[in-house]
Amino acid sequence: MKKAIVIGAGAAGLATAALLGREGYNVTVVEKNESIGGRSGELTVDGFRFDTGPSWYLMPDAFEHFFNLLGTTTDAELDMVDLDPAYRLFPEGNAAIDVNSGREEAIALFESIEKGAGQKLSNYLDSASETYQIAVDRFLYTTFSAIGPMLHKDVRNRLIKLAALLTQPLSKYVAKRFQDHRLRQILTYPAVFLSSHPDRTPALYHLMSHTDLVQGVRYPQGGFTAVMEAFESLARVNGARIFLHAEVTAITYSGGQTTGVRIRKPDGSASHLDADLVVSAADLHFTETRLLSPDMRSYDEKYFAGREPGLSTVLVMLGVKGKLPQLTHHNLLFSKDWDKDFTVVFDGPVTERPLQSSQSIYISMPSATDPSTAPEGDENLFILVPTPAIEELGRGDAYSAEASPAVETIAEAAIDQIASWCDIPDLRERIVVKRTLGPQDFAERYYAWRGGSIGPSHTLRQSAFFRGSNKSRKLDGLYYAGATTVPGVGVPMCLISAENVIKRVRGDRSPHQLES
């Protein structure tokens, strides 16, 4: 059996290990941290269990396809719950709005807020669904190693439309169709899922509205920890060995061929693991600039200097005594003038925003759905505050003795904002657990470039062909998977990136999904 080593036991690493094992490889996964999951981690404090990473379960078809490849199904691996409402919107200065899953429900909501917006949304979702299907059929499950798939008649017949979607920003595309700022925000906030500024995100990504408004929003009981455990189980079932507390310090090679990796064991000793191929599911910048010698780098520092790292975040995890009926499972707080929120995160500080943090924030309250996340009668809050990808903002106290002053200030401001905007005046007095993570945590725990929490932005220059190759140009047998390579950020994209590694190894240049 040929040997394969996968660097990193996050979603992409575990998925790649499972698929390589299915291909007949003898697979070893090497993870520097104490647990699997990567950025999709877990923290338990005094009976409150927090996911510390992804919390939105979107693109269910990508999960189902991945599970099918490994001879199982989503229903067999996860206990899924449909969320109703899909999320609650708290627009600054306006009453809360519940957004339900389902095309007709969304159309009715839009019409109730802006006369004529229902039909406009119907047309918008038609386009989003069509574009989503083209993306699945032609762009996502491809290695971009050949131009042929891009010349297919499905693409040629829509070339003018696709060109228009690629060359105008999502924000303007939405603004042409809807007047009410709340409706515009509902359709443009998915840019944050892409680690992008709506003004720089191609309108092609309006396809994201298909994933939440049409496909709907679900939740796996146990959170994304349960999802990662399912991936781990499938990797092990397919023969993978997983080493924790083992850090890769170099990728080795001979004569242009990858030969394995050097690792540092928990006791500080070093050893070498032989392999016929290596897949790095670690951050691409870290892989290229820290694990490879300069002459073996496909992407050097000059390449990264011209890239956008995307956003980072301050994560605030709260255990709250008593129930919070004001909130639902997913909650979004949007400031009315949210252009300043994006400016401060992507371009620099403005006087109205403390310490370069956004006032448009996200709150997950999984205890509304999952009783395992909090003691009975209490609530679990996971708060995501977008910030610039700047390590100097510091770390939180989840894995350190204390939070940096900047992270602490941002966290405290978020608590006050939630208390005010969501009508929970006694929120602060009811907090019994509080932990935080900051950009420096992402840099130190996951070697994330510049402390980014999601991955590089999906601008036009950082999408598809322009995002970079998932195979080294200098070393045979070295491949890349995960959010920092193609096709992009998010757990579904990580699953697809794992499948695209298999296609690279096979020499498969088609845009089609592998057959189960």
N, C-alpha and C positions, 0 to 999 in steps of 0.2 A: 504494500500500500504506500502511496505517496504521502509525504508528511506536509501538513499545512499548519501554520501558526497564525492566529488572529490576535491582534493587539487591541485590547479593550473589551470589556464585558458589558457594554451598553446594549441598546436595542440593535444597532447595526452589527456589532460584534457577535452577539448571541445568534442573530438571524443568519449571519454569514457562516458561523460555525455549524449550525444545523444543516444548512444547504450544502456545505462542503462535505459534511459527513454523509449526506444523502448521495453525493457524487462518488463516494468511496474513499475519501481522504481520511487519513489518520490525523485528527484535528486536536490542537492544543490552544486553549484561550489563555492569554496572560493579562491579568488585571492588576494595576498598581494599588487600588484601594481595597478596603476591607470587605466589600460586598459587590454583588453584581448590580447592573442597572444603569451604571454611568450617571448621567445627569438626572435620570429618572430614579432618584433615590428615595429613602424612607427614613424618617426620624420619629421615634416614640419617646414621649416625655409625660410622665404621670398619667398614663392612660389615654393620652391623646396621640393618635398616629397620623403623621403628616406625610403625604407625598411631597418631595422637594423639587419636582420637575414638572413634566407634562401633566396636564389635567383634562384636556379636551380630547375626547375620543371621536375623531372625524375620519372620513374616508373608510367606512366599514368594509367596502369592497376590497381595499388593499390588504386589510387584515385577513379577510376570508380567503383571498387568493393565496396568501402566504401559508395559512394553515392547511389549505387544500394541497399545496405542494408537498407538505409533509404528512399527508395521509390523515388529516383530521379536519375539524371545523371550529369556527368561533364558538358555537354553542357547546361543543364538547370541552373546550379549553377555558371558557370564561362565562361568568354569570352576568349577563348584560341586562341593563335596565334602561328603558326609554325615559328621557327626562321631559317633564311637563310642568312648567314651561321649559323650553330649551335654555333660556337665560332671561334674566331681568335686567333691564336697562335703567340706569339712574342718570337722566340728562340734567345737567346743572340748571337749576331754576325751573324745572318742569317736574310733573308727576312721573312716577316710575311707570315703565312700560314692560309688560310681559310679552316676550317673543316666543311663539310656539313653533315647533317643527312642523313642516308640511307646507307645500306650495300654496294651497288654497288658504290656509290660515295666514300665511305671510301676506298674500295679496289682499285679504280682508283687512289686516292691520294697516297696511300702507294706505288703503283707500280711506280708512277711518281717520287718518291723520292729515292726508292731503288729497283733495278731490282730484280724481284722474290718475293718482299714483298707482292704483291697483292694476290697471291695464298696462301702465308703463313697467311695473314690476313683473307682470306676466311675460312681457317681451324680453325684459332683462334676464329673467330666469331661463327662458328658452335659449337665449344666447349663451348663458353661463353653462347650462347643461350640455349644449352642443359642443362648446369649447372644452369642457371637462372630458367628454368622450373622445374628442380628437387627441387631447393630451394623453389619455390612457392608451389609446390605440397607436399613436405615432411618436410621442415624445418622452414619456416617463420611463417606459421599460426598454430603453435603448442606451447603448454605450456611447453614442455620438461618434463612433469610429468610422462611419460611412455616411455619405450624403444621400444615398438612395432612398432611405425611408422618408426623407424630407420632400422627395419629388413624387410621392404617391398621389394619385388623383384626388384622394380625400383632402390632401393639403393644397394641391394645385387649384382645385375648384373653390377653395376658400382663401386663396392667396391674398386678394385685395382686403378682405375682412381681417385676416390674421395680421397683415402688415399694419393696418390701422390700429389694431389692438396693441401691437407691439410698440408703436411709435407715439402713443399718447398715454399720459399717466392715468392711473386708476381714479384719482381724485377728480380730474376734469371729466372723465368719462361718466362718472356718477353725477357730477354737478350739472351736466347738460340735461339730465333726465329728471332730477328731483330737486325741489326747492327747499323743503323742510330740512333743517340741519340735522335733526334726529334720524331721519331716513337716510340721509347721506352718510351719517356715522355708522349706521347698521351695515351698510354696504361697503364701507371702506375700512372698517376696523380690522377685517381679516389680513390686511397688510402687516399688522403686528405679528400674526402667526408666521409671516414670511420674513420677519426680522427687518422690515422695510418701512420707509417713509412713503405714505400714499402718493405724494407728489413725484416719487421716483420709481414707483412700482408700475410696470406696464399694465395697461388695462386688460391684457390677456388674462391676468389673474383675477378678473371678476368671476372666473370659474369657481373661486372659493365659495361664493354664495350658493353654489349647487350643493356643497358639502354640508352646510349648516341649515339652510332654509329648505332644501329639497330632500336630501338624504336624512337629515335629522341628527340630533345630538343624543348620544347614549353614554352610559357610564358602566364600566366594569366593576362589579362589587369587589372590594379590596383595592380599588384604585389601580394606578399604573404599576404599583408593586406586584399586583396579581398578573398583569400583562407580562412584566419582565420575568416573573417566575415561570410563566407558561413558555416563554422563549427559552429560558434556561433548561427546562425539562425536555423540550424538543431537541436542544443541542446535545444534552446528555444521552437521550434515547438514540440519537444518531451517532453516538460514539465519542463525542467531544469530552476532553478533560479540561477542567477549568482551575487555573492556579490563581489564587488571590494573594494580595500582599507581595506580588512579584512584579517589579517594575522593569520594563524594557529600557535599556540604556543605549542600544545601537542596533541597527539592522546591518547584518553582515553580508558580504558578497565576495565572489571570486570570478574574475574574467567577465564581468557584466552580468553575472547570474546571482540572484539572491541565494544565500546559503543558510539563513536562519536569523536568530536574534541573540544578543547578549542580554542577560537579565541580572537584576540585583535581588537577591532573596531577602526574606524578612530579617534574617540574622546578619545582613550586610554583606554576605559572601556573594561572589559573582559566578555565573556559569553560562554556557552556551547551549542553545537549543537548535538542533539542525532542522532544516525544512527545505522542501522543494519549492514552496511558495509561501509568501507572507502577505497577509491582508492587514493593513493598518486601518482600524476603525477609530483611531485617535484623531484629534484635531490635525488637519492637513498642515497647518503652519508648524506645529510641533514636530510632526513626522519628518517634514522636509528639512527643517533648520536645526533640529536637535538629534535626530536619529540617523541622519545620513551625512557623509562627508561632503564638503562643498562640490566636488567634482561629480557626485552622484545625485545631485538635486535637480528635479524637474522644475521646481518653483523656488526661486531664491527670494531674499529679502526685498529686492527691487520689485519683484512681482507683487508681493503682498503690500508694499508701500502704496500702490495705486488701487487697492481694494477697499471696499467698505465692510467692516467687521460685523455690521448689524448692531442690534441693541444689547445692552446688558440689563440687569434687573437687581433691585433690592427685594428679596423675598421676606415676607413677614408671616410667621406662623403663630397663631394665637389659639389658646384653649380658653373658652369662654363659659362661665357658669350660666346655666339656664338656657332657654331656647331663644332664637332670634327669628321670629316670624316675618320680620321686615325683609329678610333675605331668602333667596332660593339657592339651588345648587351652584349655578353659575351666575355671576353678577358683574356688570360693567358700569363703571362710573365715568362719564364723559363730560369734560368741561366744554362749555359752549364755544369758546375760542380755542379749539384744540390744536390749531395750527402752531400755537406757541409750545404745546406739549411736544410735538414732533420736532420743532426747531431746537428745543433744549436738549433732546435726546440725540439728534443726528448732527446738529450744527454748532451747538455751544450754548452757554448760559444766557438767560434773559433775566432782567431784574425781578420779574414777577414769580419766578420759579426757584424755590430754595435748593441750593446745592445740585442744580442740574437734574432735578427729578420731575417726572410728569405728574399732572393732576388728573389725567385719565388713567384709571387703574382698574385692575381686575381682582375680583374676590371669588374664590371657590369655597363653598361650604359643603363639603362632601357628607357631613353628618346629616344633612337633609335627606340623603338617600341611603347612606351606608352606616349602620349603627356601630360598625367595628372601629370607626375613626375617632370616637369620643366616648367618655363615660356616659351612662344613661342620663338623659335629661340635659346634657351639655352640648356645646357646639364647637366645631373645629373650623377655623378660618385660615385659608392660605391666600395671602395678599401679594400680588405682583405689581410692583411699581417700576415702570420702565425708566432706565437711566442710560447715559452714554456708556459705551464700552471703554471705561477708564479704570484701570486697576487701582489707581490712587484713591478712588472713593473708599477703598478699604474692604474689610471683611466683616461678616456678622459674628454672632456669638453661638451659632449652632454647633460649630466644631472648634471654637476658640474660647478663651477665657472671657473676652469681652468684645463688643462690637466697636468698630471705629466711630469717631464722633459723627462723620458724615452719614454713615449707614444708620446710626441711631437716630439722628435728626430726621432723616427721610422716613424711617419707620414710625416715629412719633407723629409726624405730620399726617401720614396716611391714616393712623388710628383716629386722629381728630377729624379728618375729612369724612371718614366713614360714619362716625358718630353723628356728624352734622347732616350730611347728605342723605343718609339712610334712616334718619330719625331714631337713633339709638343713643340718647343722651347719657345713659349710664354705662356705655360700653367699656370705658377705661376702668371703671371700678369693678367690673365683672371679669376682667382678664386674670386668669390664674396661671397661665403658661404663655411665655413669649420667647421666641427664638428668631434669629435673622440670618440671612445669607447676603453677601455683597459681591461685587465684581471680582474682588481679590480671591474670594472662595472659588469662583469658577476657574480663575487662572491657576490656582494652586492645586485644587483637587482634580481638575479635568484637563489641565494644561490648555485651557481655552485661549485662543488668540485674543489678546488685549482684554481678557476677562469677559468676553461676550457670553451670553447665556443661551443663545439659540443657534447661532451660526451666521455666516455671511449673508448680507442682504440679497434679496432677489431683485436687483435692478436688471435692466436689459443687458448690461455688461457682465453680469454675474449669473446669467441663466443659460440653460441648454449648452450649446457648444462653448459658450464663453465662461462657463463655470469651472472648466478644467476637466482633465481626463481622469478616469478612475483607474488608470494603469500608468505606472512609471514610464517615462520616456528614456530613462537611463539604465534601468535595471530590469532584466527579465525576471518574472516571478514575483514582482512587487505590485500590489493592487491597493486601492483605497475604497473605503466604504464609510457611510455616515453622513451627518448633516453638513459637513464642510466640503463635500464633493457632490457630484451629480446623483440624483436629480435635485436634492435640496434639503431644506430643514423640515423637522417634524418626524414623529415616529413612523407614520406611513411611508414617508420618503426614505427613511432609514431601511425599512423592509425592502423597498424597491431597489435601493442601492446594493443591498446584499444579493438580490437576484441578478443585478447587472454585473456583479463580480463573477458569478457563475457563467454568465453569457460571455464575458471577456475570456475566461479560462477556456471555454469551449470554442472560442472563435466565432460566436454567433453574433452577427451584425444586424439582425432583424430587430424591428421595434416591438415584437410580439412578446406577450407573457409566456413564460415556460409552461409546459404542460405538466399537469399533476399525474 
